[in-house]
């Protein structure tokens, strides 16, 4: 079953935390925890937290290659 979602993307490709979490299918709290741990998608802070859609897509592609949580990769 496929669920359609509607997200708002700024003209420059940014998404706020609410829309990024919807896009990724994660909670806002999970995204916040990932930011603190340094293992989530790239983000910028300009008064508020924003994510670029291309960074979210790259993070999804990279993370989609794991077959178990024990395979967590660390930056080289």
C-alpha positions as CSV (number, residue, x, y, z in Angstrom):
1,X,0.0,0.0,0.0
2,X,1.4,3.4,-1.0
3,X,0.7,6.5,1.0
4,X,0.8,9.9,-0.6
5,X,2.2,12.8,1.3
6,X,2.4,16.4,0.6
7,X,5.5,18.4,1.5
8,X,6.4,22.0,1.1
9,X,9.8,22.7,-0.5
10,X,11.2,26.2,-0.6
11,X,12.1,27.5,-4.1
12,X,15.8,26.9,-3.3
13,X,15.2,23.2,-2.5
14,X,15.1,23.5,1.3
15,X,12.7,21.7,3.6
16,X,12.0,22.6,7.2
17,X,12.1,19.9,9.9
18,X,8.4,19.1,9.7
19,X,8.5,18.6,5.9
20,X,11.8,16.7,6.0
21,X,10.5,14.3,8.6
22,X,7.3,13.7,6.4
23,X,9.5,13.2,3.3
24,X,11.8,10.7,5.1
25,X,9.0,8.9,7.0
26,X,10.7,9.7,10.3
27,X,9.5,11.6,13.3
28,X,10.8,15.1,14.1
29,X,12.2,13.8,17.3
30,X,14.1,11.1,15.5
31,X,15.6,13.7,13.1
32,X,16.6,15.8,16.1
33,X,18.3,12.8,17.8
34,X,20.1,12.0,14.5
35,X,21.4,15.6,14.3
36,X,22.8,15.4,17.8
37,X,24.5,12.0,17.1
38,X,25.8,13.1,13.7
39,X,24.3,10.2,11.8
40,X,21.4,11.8,10.0
41,X,21.2,13.7,6.7
42,X,23.1,16.9,6.2
43,X,21.4,20.0,7.5
44,X,21.9,23.7,7.8
45,X,21.0,26.0,10.7
46,X,19.8,29.5,9.7
47,X,17.9,30.4,12.8
48,X,15.9,27.2,12.2
49,X,17.0,23.8,10.9
50,X,16.6,23.2,7.2
51,X,17.4,20.2,4.9
52,X,18.1,20.3,1.2
53,X,16.0,17.7,-0.8
54,X,19.1,16.5,-2.6
55,X,20.8,15.8,0.7
56,X,17.8,13.9,1.9
57,X,17.7,11.8,-1.3
58,X,21.5,11.1,-1.0
59,X,21.1,10.0,2.6
60,X,18.2,7.7,1.7
61,X,20.3,6.1,-1.1
62,X,23.3,5.6,1.1
63,X,21.3,4.3,4.1
64,X,19.2,2.0,1.9
65,X,22.2,-0.3,1.3
66,X,22.3,-1.7,4.8
67,X,20.8,-5.1,5.6
68,X,20.9,-4.8,9.4
69,X,21.4,-2.2,12.1
70,X,24.7,-3.9,13.0
71,X,26.2,-2.7,9.7
72,X,26.2,1.0,10.7
73,X,28.9,2.7,8.8
74,X,31.1,5.5,10.1
75,X,32.5,8.3,8.0
76,X,36.0,7.6,6.7
